[in-house]
Amino acid sequence: MTLLLTRSLITELLDPDTVMAGLHAGFLAAGPDVRPLRVRTDLPRPGTATPRPGAATPPGPGTATPPGPGTATALLPGVIDGIPAYTVKVNAKFPDATPALRGLVCLHDLADGELLAVLDSATVTAWRTGLAAALATHALAAGHAGSVSVVGAGAQARMVLQGLARLRELTRLTVCDTDPARAAAFAAEHERLLGIPVETAAEPRRAASRGDIVVLATWSRSPLLDASDLRPGMHVTTLGADEPGKVELAADALRHALTVVDDLELAVAMGALGNSGLGADAAHASLGQVLHGERPGRESSDQITVYAPVGLPWQDLALAWPVYRAAAGAGACPQVDFLA
């Protein structure tokens, strides 16, 4: 039987501390010699998909179907040493929709491929991306840094703040979003949740000027900040550059800072480095290397640091496995037999 794990069940069964512990262990795990694979493609506009064979003549040269508003991405295989399962995730991203991300995470038995559970990918992605970013931000930011600015008032920024609030004392929050009403709602919510002063800013540069820690979580395809916006001692986490064409930090900012990535090859192929025209030499280290102590992280209070992840398949497993075990133990989760 396959467990069906919806958003409400996932959030009921997990807490940020559990997820961060699993993610931290995953970054430290040696891991099997399996390259993470991200396959991404544009989706066509409704009504313009290629017809079935024999139904009509496909468009000829020069009449290619234009891309629609959405993209599809598959992440596989999610594997971590010591966990007898793997994940395959398929997401569809529609920036103008609510929610903007839709899809499924499939959790399989590593021994025989049995489908153990199906999870809502929007929830899994927001939790694992946001909380992995919180871990990295805490590891790289100056010890005294407590003022945070978020650009993009969405689910990922929310999870970064939840994680950071458990790892260090936060003293002030500034919120910026393309939708002023959404920024105001996010600010009011977090003033209540965090018990700290919260304000809004009309544009990214103004928001960045108010924070020792800056979190960018947007759909931007042009730089929001450049080197001139970075102050000594600042840390920036850029979450939006996770597929080709998406850019939040200019190339000179990434060069100017000590830049850490989650996976060097993917950062060049479809992340912050490659999307800004930079190569592997622009990265100082991976987060795993920093947490292992193989490469230094921040070495002084006035150093500028950047964390620029793409997001890795094993992070889905780090969340899906404990959720599955908790749900199986509770015995009250909906199930389906796909082989019936």
C-alpha positions in Angstrom: 0.0 0.0 0.0 1.1 3.6 -0.7 0.6 6.3 1.8 -0.9 9.6 0.5 0.7 12.5 2.3 -1.0 15.9 1.8 0.2 19.3 2.8 -1.8 19.3 6.0 -0.5 15.9 7.0 3.1 16.8 6.2 3.0 20.0 8.3 1.2 18.1 11.1 3.9 15.4 11.3 7.0 17.5 11.0 8.7 20.4 12.9 11.6 22.6 11.7 14.1 21.2 14.2 13.5 17.6 12.9 13.9 18.7 9.3 17.1 20.8 10.0 18.7 17.9 11.8 18.0 15.6 8.9 19.3 18.2 6.4 22.4 18.8 8.4 23.1 15.1 8.5 22.5 14.8 4.8 25.1 17.5 4.0 27.6 15.7 6.2 26.8 12.2 4.8 29.4 10.8 2.4 26.6 9.7 0.1 26.7 7.2 -2.7 28.5 8.0 -5.9 25.3 9.2 -7.7 25.2 12.5 -9.5 22.0 14.6 -8.8 19.9 15.0 -11.9 17.6 17.9 -12.6 15.7 17.8 -15.9 13.8 20.9 -16.8 11.7 21.9 -19.8 9.3 24.6 -20.8 5.6 23.6 -21.0 3.6 24.7 -24.1 0.6 27.0 -23.9 -2.8 25.3 -23.6 -4.1 24.2 -27.0 -0.6 24.3 -28.6 0.7 20.9 -27.6 2.1 18.7 -30.4 -0.9 16.7 -31.8 -1.1 12.9 -31.5 0.6 10.9 -34.3 -1.6 10.8 -37.4 -4.0 13.5 -36.1 -2.5 16.5 -37.9 0.8 17.7 -39.5 3.2 18.9 -36.8 4.5 22.5 -37.1 7.2 22.8 -39.7 10.5 24.7 -39.4 10.1 28.2 -38.1 6.7 27.5 -36.5 7.9 26.0 -33.2 5.4 26.1 -30.4 6.1 29.1 -28.1 6.7 28.3 -24.4 3.7 28.8 -22.1 3.7 30.2 -18.6 4.9 27.1 -16.9 7.9 24.8 -16.6 8.3 21.2 -15.5 11.3 19.9 -13.6 12.2 16.4 -12.4 14.7 15.8 -9.6 16.2 12.3 -9.1 17.4 10.2 -7.5 17.1 11.4 -4.0 19.5 9.1 -2.0 21.3 9.4 1.3 23.6 6.8 2.8 21.8 4.9 5.6 18.2 5.5 4.3 16.7 2.5 2.5 14.6 4.5 0.2 14.9 7.0 -2.7 12.8 9.8 -4.1 11.8 11.1 -7.5 10.2 14.5 -7.7 8.3 16.1 -10.5 7.3 19.8 -10.2 5.4 22.2 -12.4 6.1 25.8 -11.8 3.6 28.5 -12.8 4.8 31.9 -11.3 1.4 33.6 -11.8 -0.6 30.8 -10.2 -1.4 30.2 -6.5 0.3 28.0 -5.4 3.0 28.6 -8.0 4.5 25.2 -7.5 2.6 21.9 -8.0 3.6 18.3 -8.2 4.5 15.1 -6.4 7.4 13.5 -4.5 7.4 9.7 -4.9 9.2 7.8 -2.1 10.3 4.3 -3.2 11.9 1.3 -1.4 15.5 1.2 -2.4 15.5 -2.6 -2.4 12.7 -3.3 -4.9 11.3 0.1 -6.0 8.0 -0.3 -4.1 6.1 3.0 -4.0 6.0 3.7 -0.3 4.4 7.2 -0.3 3.3 10.1 -2.5 3.8 13.5 -1.0 2.8 17.1 -2.0 5.9 18.5 -3.6 5.0 22.2 -2.9 5.2 21.5 0.8 8.3 19.3 0.6 10.1 21.9 -1.5 9.3 24.9 0.6 10.3 23.1 3.8 13.5 21.5 2.6 14.6 24.6 0.5 13.9 27.1 3.2 15.3 25.1 6.1 18.4 24.1 4.2 18.9 27.8 3.4 18.4 28.6 7.1 21.2 26.1 8.0 23.6 27.6 5.4 22.7 31.2 6.3 23.4 30.5 10.0 26.7 28.8 9.1 27.9 31.7 6.9 26.5 34.8 8.4 28.4 36.8 11.0 27.7 35.7 14.6 26.2 39.0 15.6 24.0 39.3 12.5 20.4 39.6 13.6 18.7 42.0 11.2 17.2 40.2 8.3 15.7 41.4 5.0 13.7 39.2 2.7 12.9 39.9 -0.9 10.0 37.8 -2.0 7.3 37.2 0.6 6.5 33.6 -0.2 6.6 30.1 1.3 10.4 29.7 1.0 11.2 33.0 2.8 8.7 32.0 5.5 10.6 28.7 6.1 14.0 30.4 6.1 12.7 32.7 8.9 11.3 29.8 10.9 14.6 28.0 10.7 16.8 31.1 11.5 14.6 32.0 14.5 15.6 28.6 16.0 19.3 29.0 15.2 20.0 32.6 16.2 18.4 35.7 17.8 16.7 37.9 15.2 16.4 41.5 16.0 14.6 43.2 13.0 12.9 42.1 9.8 12.4 44.1 6.5 10.1 42.7 3.9 10.0 43.5 0.2 7.8 42.0 -2.5 6.5 43.1 -5.9 3.0 43.0 -4.4 2.8 45.6 -1.6 -0.2 44.0 -0.1 1.5 40.6 0.2 4.6 42.3 1.7 2.4 44.0 4.3 0.6 40.8 5.2 3.9 38.9 5.5 5.2 41.7 7.7 2.2 41.7 10.0 2.3 37.9 10.3 6.0 37.8 11.3 5.8 40.7 13.7 3.3 38.6 15.6 5.3 35.3 15.2 8.8 36.6 15.9 8.0 39.4 18.3 10.5 41.8 16.7 10.1 45.1 14.8 9.1 44.5 11.2 8.9 47.0 8.3 8.4 46.9 4.6 10.6 48.3 1.8 9.5 49.3 -1.7 12.4 47.9 -3.6 15.2 45.3 -3.2 18.1 47.7 -2.8 16.4 49.6 0.0 15.5 46.3 1.7 19.1 45.0 1.4 20.5 48.2 3.0 18.6 47.5 6.2 19.7 43.9 6.8 22.9 42.1 7.9 21.3 39.0 6.4 19.5 39.2 3.1 17.3 36.4 1.7 16.3 36.6 -2.0 13.5 34.2 -3.0 12.0 35.5 -6.2 11.3 34.6 -9.8 13.6 37.4 -11.1 15.4 37.1 -14.4 17.6 40.1 -13.9 19.9 41.1 -11.1 18.2 42.6 -8.0 21.5 43.4 -6.3 25.1 44.0 -7.5 28.4 44.4 -5.8 27.7 48.0 -4.9 24.8 46.9 -2.7 27.0 44.6 -0.6 28.4 45.9 2.7 31.2 44.5 4.8 29.9 41.8 7.1 26.7 41.2 5.0 25.5 37.7 4.1 23.1 37.1 1.1 21.2 33.8 0.4 19.9 33.7 -3.1 17.2 31.0 -3.6 15.6 32.1 -6.9 18.4 31.2 -9.3 17.4 27.5 -9.5 16.9 27.0 -13.2 18.3 28.5 -16.4 17.5 32.2 -17.0 16.8 33.1 -13.3 19.1 35.6 -11.7 19.0 37.6 -8.5 22.6 38.6 -7.9 24.9 40.2 -10.5 28.1 38.5 -11.5 30.2 41.2 -9.8 28.4 40.5 -6.5 29.1 36.8 -6.7 32.8 37.5 -7.6 33.1 40.1 -4.8 31.8 37.8 -2.1 32.9 34.4 -0.7 30.3 32.4 -2.6 29.2 28.9 -1.4 27.0 26.6 -3.4 25.2 23.3 -2.7 26.5 21.6 -5.9 29.2 23.1 -8.1 28.2 21.4 -11.3 24.6 22.3 -11.1 25.4 25.9 -10.0 27.3 26.3 -13.3 24.8 24.4 -15.4 21.6 26.1 -14.2 22.2 28.1 -11.0 23.5 31.4 -9.9 27.0 31.0 -11.4 26.1 29.9 -14.9 23.1 32.1 -15.1 25.3 35.1 -14.5 28.0 34.0 -17.0 30.4 32.7 -14.4 32.3 29.4 -14.1 33.2 27.1 -11.3 36.1 29.3 -10.3 33.7 31.8 -8.9 32.6 29.5 -6.1 34.7 29.2 -2.9 33.3 25.8 -1.8 30.2 23.7 -1.4 28.2 23.8 1.8 29.1 20.2 2.5 32.8 21.1 2.3 32.2 24.0 4.7 30.2 21.9 7.2 32.8 19.1 7.0 35.6 21.6 7.7 37.3 20.8 4.4 37.0 24.4 3.3 36.7 27.5 5.6 33.5 29.5 5.7 33.4 33.0 6.9 36.8 33.9 8.4 36.1 37.5 9.6 33.2 39.6 10.8 33.6 42.0 7.9 33.8 39.4 5.1 30.9 39.3 2.6 29.4 35.8 2.1 26.8 34.4 -0.3 24.9 31.1 -0.4 23.7 30.2 -3.8 21.9 26.8 -3.9 20.1 25.1 -6.8 18.4 22.5 -4.6 19.4 18.8 -4.6 17.3 15.6 -4.9 18.6 14.1 -1.6 17.0 17.0 0.3 13.6 15.7 -0.7 14.5 12.4 0.8 15.7 14.0 4.0 12.2 15.3 4.6 10.1 12.5 2.9 11.7 9.7 4.9 10.9 11.0 8.4 7.4 12.0 7.3 6.8 8.5 5.9 8.0 6.8 9.1 5.9 9.1 11.3 2.8 8.6 9.1 3.3 4.8 9.0 3.6 4.7 12.8 0.5 6.8 13.3 -1.5 4.4 11.2 -4.2 7.0 10.3 -2.9 8.1 6.9 -4.9 7.6 3.7 -3.6 4.8 1.6 -4.0 3.5 -2.0 -3.1 0.3 -3.7 -1.9 1.3 -7.2 -1.6 -2.4 -8.2 -5.2 -3.2 -7.4 
